[in-house]
């Protein structure tokens, strides 16, 4: 079976982890700071604050940007739960806006309409889904005109760019995940990035029990720190990020050239966008369950990200939200399937995936 994903871990990561273990300094410390500096330098941004998970990074960003309980925040219904669970946890009101049918990201036209309907809203949580940047320039312009702030959920988009500018650098803050399936991983971990000095200081306190100096607690905070062990892996992974993304793009390009099943719609990459293919996500015209079973029968792992919109989840139905119309997102949730695209795939495996997809019939 070809798995849906497999992390690219080499001897460099193993040696770096052994270095930390031999030091005896396992908690957050020197290696964590080095990883933060390396990631900030890669993005070309002033500050990066490491966290224990991508969800922790999102919550730290949301808690620190200046939103207050009851504020409305626009976001997408087609994403992982963390995007919205942190809004609810912070006492904010998610306002769901539909997605673009080709990119699966927030539709700026629908967002503009929602801003007209809810001018009191204070922010936008934009997601760069599957590794493809959202139309973040347009979204940032819309937000700026109304005095709204932008937070970027970059959990799936390490190294993704609009022209020469990395995602995570367009908004007030950006949040990344280093979960095991991400383009680069620390096993578990996350990162908040920002150019705002004061915001970075607030985030750093929030993830460290609310303290700037030991045992002096200025705000309510939590232990959301990243350990040196996780950071050691990340230090070596950042060095490989461009290579990993190139390989993912090469594998995606192979699929684009060779998959020709009319029942399977391929992903799009708008001009000027650098898609890093955290997922290679197709849309199945017909019975998706049959397509998935066909892949499994042929030894091809696959995933459905995501099988339902967040507007359909019981937790948010109880917590309360505003739905401005999510028909396109609901349709996508019924049709999407992600194929293996990780950098370790060889030509023989790519050929097997293409053969399986092209041989599918209703």
Order of alpha helices (4+ residues) and beta strands (2+ residues): alpha-alpha-beta-alpha-beta-alpha-beta-alpha-beta-alpha-beta-beta-beta-beta-beta-alpha-beta-beta-alpha-beta-beta-beta-alpha-beta-alpha-beta-alpha-beta-alpha
